[in-house]
Amino acid sequence: MLRFISHNFDGMEGIEIYPIVALLLFFIVFVTMLIIVIKMPKKNIDEISQFPLDNNTNSKENNYE
């Protein structure tokens, strides 16, 4: 499958930088989110973990009762 696509990129100059940039961007976002989650206080994590189970929503969209 890749051979049908790869011949389109043979004539492009400087295209080899895009996979490197994509990998760096992914790595930076992943590490940033990991640091944010690790530094988050335990109280916030407990509160956020209860959101799917919370039945006391005031939102009209989620009020099925």
BANUZA-548714 format. One record per atom (N, C-alpha, C): residue number from 1; residue in three letters; atom name; x, y negated, z negated. Coordinates in steps of 0.1 Angstrom, whole numbers, plus 2048, in hexadecimal, padded with zeros to 3 digits. Example, Ala and Ser with C-alpha at 12.3 -4.5 7.8 and 13.67 -1.06 7.14 Angstrom:
! BANUZA-548714
+-----+------+------+-----+-----+-----+
! pos ! code ! site !   x !   y !   z !
+-----+------+------+-----+-----+-----+
!   1 !  Ala !    N ! 884 ! 839 ! 7B2 !
!   1 !  Ala !   CA ! 87B ! 82D ! 7B2 !
!   1 !  Ala !    C ! 884 ! 821 ! 7B2 !
!   2 !  Ser !    N ! 880 ! 816 ! 7B9 !
!   2 !  Ser !   CA ! 889 ! 80B ! 7B9 !
!   2 !  Ser !    C ! 881 ! 800 ! 7B1 !
+-----+------+------+-----+-----+-----+
***
This chain:
! BANUZA-548714
+-----+------+------+-----+-----+-----+
! pos ! code ! site !   x !   y !   z !
+-----+------+------+-----+-----+-----+
!   1 !  Met !    N ! 808 ! 80C ! 800 !
!   1 !  Met !   CA ! 800 ! 800 ! 800 !
!   1 !  Met !    C ! 809 ! 7F4 ! 800 !
!   2 !  Leu !    N ! 814 ! 7F4 ! 7F8 !
!   2 !  Leu !   CA ! 81C ! 7E8 ! 7F7 !
!   2 !  Leu !    C ! 823 ! 7E5 ! 805 !
!   3 !  Arg !    N ! 826 ! 7EF ! 80D !
!   3 !  Arg !   CA ! 82D ! 7ED ! 819 !
!   3 !  Arg !    C ! 824 ! 7E5 ! 823 !
!   4 !  Phe !    N ! 817 ! 7E5 ! 822 !
!   4 !  Phe !   CA ! 80E ! 7DD ! 82A !
!   4 !  Phe !    C ! 80F ! 7CF ! 826 !
!   5 !  Ile !    N ! 812 ! 7CC ! 81A !
!   5 !  Ile !   CA ! 812 ! 7BE ! 815 !
!   5 !  Ile !    C ! 821 ! 7B8 ! 816 !
!   6 !  Ser !    N ! 82B ! 7C0 ! 813 !
!   6 !  Ser !   CA ! 838 ! 7BB ! 811 !
!   6 !  Ser !    C ! 83E ! 7B5 ! 81E !
!   7 !  His !    N ! 83A ! 7BA ! 82A !
!   7 !  His !   CA ! 840 ! 7B4 ! 836 !
!   7 !  His !    C ! 83B ! 7A5 ! 838 !
!   8 !  Asn !    N ! 830 ! 7A1 ! 831 !
!   8 !  Asn !   CA ! 82C ! 793 ! 832 !
!   8 !  Asn !    C ! 835 ! 78A ! 82B !
!   9 !  Phe !    N ! 83C ! 78F ! 821 !
!   9 !  Phe !   CA ! 845 ! 787 ! 818 !
!   9 !  Phe !    C ! 853 ! 787 ! 81D !
!  10 !  Asp !    N ! 857 ! 78E ! 827 !
!  10 !  Asp !   CA ! 864 ! 78F ! 82C !
!  10 !  Asp !    C ! 86A ! 782 ! 831 !
!  11 !  Gly !    N ! 862 ! 77A ! 837 !
!  11 !  Gly !   CA ! 866 ! 76D ! 83D !
!  11 !  Gly !    C ! 866 ! 762 ! 834 !
!  12 !  Met !    N ! 861 ! 763 ! 827 !
!  12 !  Met !   CA ! 860 ! 758 ! 81E !
!  12 !  Met !    C ! 86D ! 757 ! 816 !
!  13 !  Glu !    N ! 872 ! 74A ! 816 !
!  13 !  Glu !   CA ! 87E ! 747 ! 80E !
!  13 !  Glu !    C ! 87A ! 744 ! 800 !
!  14 !  Gly !    N ! 881 ! 749 ! 7F6 !
!  14 !  Gly !   CA ! 87F ! 745 ! 7E8 !
!  14 !  Gly !    C ! 874 ! 74C ! 7E1 !
!  15 !  Ile !    N ! 86E ! 756 ! 7E8 !
!  15 !  Ile !   CA ! 863 ! 75D ! 7E2 !
!  15 !  Ile !    C ! 867 ! 766 ! 7D6 !
!  16 !  Glu !    N ! 874 ! 76A ! 7D5 !
!  16 !  Glu !   CA ! 878 ! 773 ! 7CB !
!  16 !  Glu !    C ! 877 ! 76D ! 7BD !
!  17 !  Ile !    N ! 875 ! 760 ! 7BC !
!  17 !  Ile !   CA ! 874 ! 759 ! 7AF !
!  17 !  Ile !    C ! 866 ! 75B ! 7A8 !
!  18 !  Tyr !    N ! 85C ! 75D ! 7B0 !
!  18 !  Tyr !   CA ! 84E ! 75F ! 7AB !
!  18 !  Tyr !    C ! 84C ! 76A ! 7A1 !
!  19 !  Pro !    N ! 852 ! 776 ! 7A3 !
!  19 !  Pro !   CA ! 850 ! 781 ! 799 !
!  19 !  Pro !    C ! 857 ! 77D ! 78C !
!  20 !  Ile !    N ! 863 ! 777 ! 78D !
!  20 !  Ile !   CA ! 86A ! 773 ! 781 !
!  20 !  Ile !    C ! 862 ! 768 ! 779 !
!  21 !  Val !    N ! 85D ! 75E ! 780 !
!  21 !  Val !   CA ! 855 ! 754 ! 77A !
!  21 !  Val !    C ! 848 ! 75A ! 773 !
!  22 !  Ala !    N ! 842 ! 764 ! 77A !
!  22 !  Ala !   CA ! 836 ! 76A ! 774 !
!  22 !  Ala !    C ! 839 ! 772 ! 768 !
!  23 !  Leu !    N ! 845 ! 779 ! 768 !
!  23 !  Leu !   CA ! 849 ! 781 ! 75D !
!  23 !  Leu !    C ! 84C ! 778 ! 751 !
!  24 !  Leu !    N ! 853 ! 76D ! 753 !
!  24 !  Leu !   CA ! 857 ! 763 ! 749 !
!  24 !  Leu !    C ! 84A ! 75D ! 743 !
!  25 !  Leu !    N ! 841 ! 759 ! 74B !
!  25 !  Leu !   CA ! 834 ! 753 ! 747 !
!  25 !  Leu !    C ! 82C ! 75D ! 73E !
!  26 !  Phe !    N ! 82B ! 769 ! 742 !
!  26 !  Phe !   CA ! 825 ! 774 ! 73A !
!  26 !  Phe !    C ! 82C ! 775 ! 72D !
!  27 !  Phe !    N ! 839 ! 777 ! 72D !
!  27 !  Phe !   CA ! 840 ! 779 ! 721 !
!  27 !  Phe !    C ! 83F ! 76D ! 717 !
!  28 !  Ile !    N ! 83F ! 761 ! 71C !
!  28 !  Ile !   CA ! 83E ! 755 ! 714 !
!  28 !  Ile !    C ! 830 ! 754 ! 70D !
!  29 !  Val !    N ! 826 ! 757 ! 715 !
!  29 !  Val !   CA ! 818 ! 757 ! 710 !
!  29 !  Val !    C ! 816 ! 762 ! 705 !
!  30 !  Phe !    N ! 81B ! 76E ! 709 !
!  30 !  Phe !   CA ! 81A ! 779 ! 6FF !
!  30 !  Phe !    C ! 821 ! 777 ! 6F2 !
!  31 !  Val !    N ! 82D ! 772 ! 6F3 !
!  31 !  Val !   CA ! 835 ! 76F ! 6E7 !
!  31 !  Val !    C ! 82E ! 764 ! 6DF !
!  32 !  Thr !    N ! 829 ! 759 ! 6E5 !
!  32 !  Thr !   CA ! 823 ! 74E ! 6DF !
!  32 !  Thr !    C ! 816 ! 753 ! 6D7 !
!  33 !  Met !    N ! 80E ! 75B ! 6DE !
!  33 !  Met !   CA ! 802 ! 761 ! 6D7 !
!  33 !  Met !    C ! 806 ! 76A ! 6CB !
!  34 !  Leu !    N ! 810 ! 771 ! 6CD !
!  34 !  Leu !   CA ! 815 ! 77A ! 6C2 !
!  34 !  Leu !    C ! 819 ! 772 ! 6B6 !
!  35 !  Ile !    N ! 821 ! 767 ! 6B8 !
!  35 !  Ile !   CA ! 825 ! 75E ! 6AD !
!  35 !  Ile !    C ! 819 ! 758 ! 6A7 !
!  36 !  Ile !    N ! 80F ! 753 ! 6AE !
!  36 !  Ile !   CA ! 803 ! 74D ! 6A9 !
!  36 !  Ile !    C ! 7FC ! 757 ! 6A0 !
!  37 !  Val !    N ! 7FA ! 763 ! 6A4 !
!  37 !  Val !   CA ! 7F3 ! 76D ! 69D !
!  37 !  Val !    C ! 7FB ! 771 ! 690 !
!  38 !  Ile !    N ! 807 ! 772 ! 691 !
!  38 !  Ile !   CA ! 80F ! 776 ! 685 !
!  38 !  Ile !    C ! 80F ! 76B ! 67B !
!  39 !  Lys !    N ! 80F ! 75E ! 67F !
!  39 !  Lys !   CA ! 80F ! 753 ! 676 !
!  39 !  Lys !    C ! 801 ! 74F ! 670 !
!  40 !  Met !    N ! 7F7 ! 755 ! 676 !
!  40 !  Met !   CA ! 7E9 ! 752 ! 672 !
!  40 !  Met !    C ! 7E7 ! 757 ! 664 !
!  41 !  Pro !    N ! 7E1 ! 74F ! 65B !
!  41 !  Pro !   CA ! 7DE ! 754 ! 64E !
!  41 !  Pro !    C ! 7D4 ! 760 ! 64E !
!  42 !  Lys !    N ! 7D6 ! 768 ! 644 !
!  42 !  Lys !   CA ! 7CD ! 774 ! 642 !
!  42 !  Lys !    C ! 7BF ! 770 ! 641 !
!  43 !  Lys !    N ! 7BC ! 765 ! 63B !
!  43 !  Lys !   CA ! 7AE ! 761 ! 639 !
!  43 !  Lys !    C ! 7A7 ! 75E ! 647 !
!  44 !  Asn !    N ! 7AE ! 758 ! 64F !
!  44 !  Asn !   CA ! 7A9 ! 755 ! 65D !
!  44 !  Asn !    C ! 7A7 ! 762 ! 665 !
!  45 !  Ile !    N ! 7B0 ! 76B ! 663 !
!  45 !  Ile !   CA ! 7AE ! 778 ! 66A !
!  45 !  Ile !    C ! 7A2 ! 780 ! 665 !
!  46 !  Asp !    N ! 7A0 ! 780 ! 658 !
!  46 !  Asp !   CA ! 794 ! 787 ! 652 !
!  46 !  Asp !    C ! 787 ! 780 ! 657 !
!  47 !  Glu !    N ! 788 ! 773 ! 658 !
!  47 !  Glu !   CA ! 77C ! 76B ! 65C !
!  47 !  Glu !    C ! 779 ! 76E ! 66B !
!  48 !  Ile !    N ! 783 ! 76E ! 673 !
!  48 !  Ile !   CA ! 781 ! 770 ! 681 !
!  48 !  Ile !    C ! 77D ! 77F ! 684 !
!  49 !  Ser !    N ! 782 ! 788 ! 67C !
!  49 !  Ser !   CA ! 77E ! 796 ! 67E !
!  49 !  Ser !    C ! 770 ! 799 ! 67B !
!  50 !  Gln !    N ! 769 ! 790 ! 674 !
!  50 !  Gln !   CA ! 75B ! 792 ! 670 !
!  50 !  Gln !    C ! 752 ! 78C ! 67A !
!  51 !  Phe !    N ! 756 ! 784 ! 684 !
!  51 !  Phe !   CA ! 74E ! 77E ! 68E !
!  51 !  Phe !    C ! 744 ! 787 ! 695 !
!  52 !  Pro !    N ! 749 ! 793 ! 69A !
!  52 !  Pro !   CA ! 740 ! 79C ! 6A1 !
!  52 !  Pro !    C ! 736 ! 7A2 ! 698 !
!  53 !  Leu !    N ! 738 ! 7A3 ! 68B !
!  53 !  Leu !   CA ! 72F ! 7A9 ! 682 !
!  53 !  Leu !    C ! 726 ! 79F ! 67B !
!  54 !  Asp !    N ! 728 ! 792 ! 67D !
!  54 !  Asp !   CA ! 721 ! 788 ! 676 !
!  54 !  Asp !    C ! 712 ! 787 ! 67C !
!  55 !  Asn !    N ! 708 ! 789 ! 674 !
!  55 !  Asn !   CA ! 6FA ! 788 ! 678 !
!  55 !  Asn !    C ! 6F4 ! 77A ! 675 !
!  56 !  Asn !    N ! 6FC ! 772 ! 66F !
!  56 !  Asn !   CA ! 6F7 ! 764 ! 66B !
!  56 !  Asn !    C ! 6FA ! 75A ! 675 !
!  57 !  Thr !    N ! 6F8 ! 75C ! 681 !
!  57 !  Thr !   CA ! 6FB ! 752 ! 68C !
!  57 !  Thr !    C ! 6F0 ! 748 ! 68D !
!  58 !  Asn !    N ! 6F3 ! 73C ! 68F !
!  58 !  Asn !   CA ! 6E9 ! 731 ! 691 !
!  58 !  Asn !    C ! 6E7 ! 72E ! 6A0 !
!  59 !  Ser !    N ! 6EE ! 736 ! 6A9 !
!  59 !  Ser !   CA ! 6ED ! 733 ! 6B7 !
!  59 !  Ser !    C ! 6E0 ! 739 ! 6BC !
!  60 !  Lys !    N ! 6D9 ! 731 ! 6C5 !
!  60 !  Lys !   CA ! 6CD ! 735 ! 6CA !
!  60 !  Lys !    C ! 6CF ! 740 ! 6D5 !
!  61 !  Glu !    N ! 6DB ! 740 ! 6DB !
!  61 !  Glu !   CA ! 6DD ! 74A ! 6E5 !
!  61 !  Glu !    C ! 6DE ! 758 ! 6DF !
!  62 !  Asn !    N ! 6E3 ! 759 ! 6D3 !
!  62 !  Asn !   CA ! 6E5 ! 766 ! 6CD !
!  62 !  Asn !    C ! 6DA ! 76A ! 6C3 !
!  63 !  Asn !    N ! 6D0 ! 763 ! 6C2 !
!  63 !  Asn !   CA ! 6C5 ! 765 ! 6B8 !
!  63 !  Asn !    C ! 6BB ! 76E ! 6BF !
!  64 !  Tyr !    N ! 6BC ! 77B ! 6BC !
!  64 !  Tyr !   CA ! 6B3 ! 785 ! 6C2 !
!  64 !  Tyr !    C ! 6A8 ! 78A ! 6B8 !
!  65 !  Glu !    N ! 6A8 ! 784 ! 6AD !
!  65 !  Glu !   CA ! 69E ! 788 ! 6A3 !
!  65 !  Glu !    C ! 691 ! 781 ! 6A4 !
+-----+------+------+-----+-----+-----+
***
